[in-house]
Amino acid sequence: MNASLTLSNHVRWHLRCERLCASVEGPAGTEESWTRVMALKLVHRFPQLSHFSIQRISVGPARLLSTSRQSLCVACLCTSAGRCIRRQGCLRLQSNCGIRSLTTTIVREPSFVASSSVGLHRDSVPRFQLTLLHRPTAAEEQGFQQRLGICSSSRQVFKLLHSVEIISDTMAAAALHRVAEVEQEDNALRDPTVLEKDTVRALCFQLEQDSARLTDGGLVSALLACTRLYLDPWSTLMVRLVSESQTRLDRGQMSVDELCTLGQAMLAIEGPGGVMLEQVMEEIQRQKPAQWSLAELVAVYKLLQGILGEDGKYRDLLNAMHTHTMTVTSRMDPAAVSGLLSALVTLNQTQAMPLVISLCKQAVRHVPYFTDEELTDVLGALMHFGHSDHYFVKAMEKYVPTMAFTSHPETVSKVMQFFGRRNILSPTVFDAVAESFVYRADDYSSSQVAQQIVAFGKLGYLPPNAGQMFGKVETILRTRFSHFQPRTLLNLLHACILVKRFPVNFVSKVFSSYFLQQLQEEDTIIERSVLAQLTQIYITVKLECPSYEGPRLLPKYRVKSFLMSGRSLETPVDPHLYNSVKAGLVDLLGDRQYFGSKVLTPYCYTLDVEIKLDEEGCVLPASHVDEVYKRIALCIDGQKRFTTNKRQLLGKEAIKQRHLRLLGYEVVQIPYYEFEKLQNKSSVVDYLHQKLFPHTYRLSWQTLWDGGSRRGLVQVRAVV
């Protein structure tokens, strides 16, 4: 069929077909008359179908409509796979299963009367009978839903269905949803032959025959369940459900929750540009969010998350929803908190930070109760919006030691990514993850291994079992080296050198032309931040691994400075703190010329302040290049150079100071938490004096002369 012809564009035509059925043969809704007229109408509207011999065939007591010249098996007819889903061949004839079927169900036809409740007959082949009598009570439906929720396989779902006398249309739809949940895997069914089961076929048959008698909630829920089971959108069942949904939608009487369910179904069938989905959104926008229930709010957020419409298209609706949601966050359960945060990320609602903060506060209460998937979404959202809460961190510190050995590897990796991205050093969390890493790393993917180790490197933290942990890292690199993507591998090795773990056995491979070519193929042009990582690994090997004799990094792959915009390997100096220190240095040394600022060294590091001394201890002007006996590197460390919750330098700042010492500099650290305590100019000068010249009691400055010309040397003398 023409791909441009969408399902929603033909639902009214479908309704006309059904009315024509009633006038041609017998009462409306009979299988014989409906399918015959449907087929004739399809051929008339789509001439391409005339290439196939459309015929009525019988398979035992069941009847179906086929578009193939040969009989098809049930598996071919019940799915939209475009081929036979049975690995051992078709159930009937070994026919060509590449043609899409126009029907989804094949069952023995039961007798029925009009209603919206389904009775299950207990015999060898399940039958569903609609009856006006004895609709399940609310308590019975709730009990069924609870038992359905603990079913872990489709077989258990079928067993549950056989155990009940009567089920409503919403219960039938819920059963199909549960089958989809337990069978879904990577956007497909783990076992597509589940659609051949008699129970599924009977449910689908009854929903198909009595779509007009279903409740609004049961109708749209059944349609959504069919999309989750990947049924053919052009099958008889799907067409009938969509056409009936269109009729109900035109009446304008659906609730917000039902509109969202229908929207999700049409999103799966036609994508975000569908006409019917647009009509759903128009109906939702006519409503007032302030009057919605919590469940309806969450449903609309999830629908908008899937639509991802034009920028600003639903801005007014979202703003009204944000305002109302702020008033109900305290009543949200874990699933709602996680779902809303995930939706806000997808919709990139950066202007909704008050709502994000409110949701984070509510998340503190639910940390122990989040599922792995929910916690992963929450952590991802907090990273996206750049927010972390002290109480949330405390809750995580209590929870992580209990889940590090049992939670999904992706969740554990996301925990470490969160703490690393937010620069939060928690020994409790890091030690627990490090311990679990030793035992679980073999089950981690290469990216999950890298994510966890990168967090240790970024925060410059070594756990008590560092030897075991990095021994495991080396084993993984040795056995799975080729499994790592080039950038992932580089991030992992760079994290190791930040905490004095030198991957000498793998550096030669990283510096090889083959690996560098892979990096270039991955990014077309190697990013400067990547070249900076390679350069720092090279400098580390040169300074700290003198025994290394492998290949060197070619000069064309080296950078000249680690200080750059974006992913810099150095943190720029805090301007306010720098100006305060600079003023104190001028008072201490007597003139601005006696120290240099932001000095780039030959080893790529940038010094905040450099002071030069000659052999006699005289301070030389910053421009002096001869007779320099000693260099002092003043590191003016603002808050951003430390972890957010502890006074520990980040890994990139620790390696900088370590390398400067190896290069011969005397490193003097001026941390913000010490400098901010100084109250006046005199205390600043005394503090800097003690830091720079700790072995002098007080200073006596003399300007030295050389042959009548002022050399500008300042001599530091110790006066007792």
PyMOL commands that set and color helices and strands:
alter all, ss='L'
color gray80, all
select helices_A, chain A and resi 8-24+31-45+47-51+74-77+138-149+154-163+169-183+192-196+198-209+211-213+216-228+236-251+256-270+275-285+289-291+294-307+315-326+329-331+334-346+350-369+372-385+390-403+409-421+427-443+446-459+466-483+486-498+504-510+513-523+528-544+555-557+575-589+592-594+639-641+651-662+672-675+681-692
alter helices_A, ss='H'
color red, helices_A
select strands_A, chain A and resi 55-59+62-66+117-121+127-131+166-168+596-600+606-613+618-620+630-637+666-671+699-700+703-706+709-715+717-718
alter strands_A, ss='S'
color yellow, strands_A
deselect
rebuild
show_as cartoon
